[in-house]
Amino acid sequence: MPLSHLASVQDIARFGEIIDVRSPGEYSDDHIPGAGNYPVLDDQERAEIGTLNAQVSPFAARRRGAALTARNIARHVETAFCARDPGWHPLVYCWRGGKRSRSLALVLSEVGWEVSILQGGYKAYRRHVVESLAVVPAALRYVVLCGETGTAKSRLLQALARHGAQVLDLESIACHRGSVLGDIPHAAQPSQRRFETLLWARLQRFDPAQPVFVESESRKVGDVQLPEGLVEAMRASECVRVAAPIPARVGHLVAEYRRFIEDPAALCARIELLRERYPRALLDRWKAQASGADPCAFVTDILERHYDPAYQRSMARNFPRLEAAFTLALDTLHDAEIEQAALRLLDRYPIGHSQAIS
């Protein structure tokens, strides 16, 4: 039986189990979708080996690395892998497809399992993701939902998804709502690499013959940046103008951002982030409103003075097809109305059976 087989990035989908042997920190930053983390060196051990290599000698680093790797692999075989049947055929990868993945593959192969190593490791996979994100977005047909802050575009996307539409929810993938108040409680944003992997995985599932509904976004959603190919494709796409009256939008935002409304100190700290864009007197007024008993007054004022003008300038600059867009007018933003609005959009942009991009 050969020690191991080499597999390419294109072969990944063939494997029922994928093993990432990199350290937990590397895995957390990004990994192949579905891969489990079984490190042969943890973060501290990896740092120790790097220090030995730089300060003592490569030989000393290899000797220490061999001892640590052997212990960690033994633990995985005795615990995580002990119930695998004789026909188990995992795909193993590390950073470049080198020593760490070969070390685990050697032991697993000696047990009798057939093992494949990802040629080029994570770096080859990452290169494939970057190359794909440069071309795949252009193969899809987008319907871009444009509308001022508080028009419940995210809820509309969710309703469209419930009715079977293809939806690209960039804010959900990015774990951020895309504004100065946009971070999501108890959910850190992914790294740029992880965001691109999650985005790439989502795009692979879409049928180019059917519309993909997406919200108009700037180039950045929080701290992560959209791939240029996706930005260009969205900005050249057909738009829908989502409109709602100010009172409905204010009510929606007060409910959506309740945690800030109930924590004036945190809200005032966020307002201060706008200090380079607005006079001190206006910032102080917003802070006073945010600390008062009428949150609707604050939300109305910041919508009219900050969010709406900024959004309108951005849309005029970046979405040339918005001027001729169909307007989806909403009155109350209640759940039932959002559901009906989704159905109206699906009447205009019908959907059918989906087939993923190959």
Secondary structure as UniProt FT lines:
FT   STRAND          5..7
FT   HELIX           9..14
FT   STRAND          18..20
FT   HELIX           24..29
FT   TURN            33..34
FT   STRAND          36..37
FT   HELIX           43..55
FT   HELIX           58..78
FT   TURN            79..83
FT   TURN            86..87
FT   STRAND          91..93
FT   HELIX           99..111
FT   STRAND          116..118
FT   TURN            119..120
FT   HELIX           121..135
FT   HELIX           136..139
FT   STRAND          141..146
FT   TURN            149..150
FT   HELIX           153..162
FT   TURN            163..164
FT   STRAND          166..168
FT   HELIX           170..174
FT   TURN            180..181
FT   TURN            185..186
FT   HELIX           192..204
FT   TURN            208..209
FT   STRAND          211..215
FT   STRAND          220..221
FT   TURN            222..223
FT   STRAND          224..225
FT   HELIX           228..235
FT   STRAND          238..243
FT   HELIX           246..256
FT   HELIX           258..261
FT   HELIX           264..272
FT   TURN            273..277
FT   HELIX           280..290
FT   HELIX           295..302
FT   HELIX           303..307
FT   HELIX           308..318
FT   HELIX           320..324
FT   STRAND          326..329
FT   HELIX           335..348
//
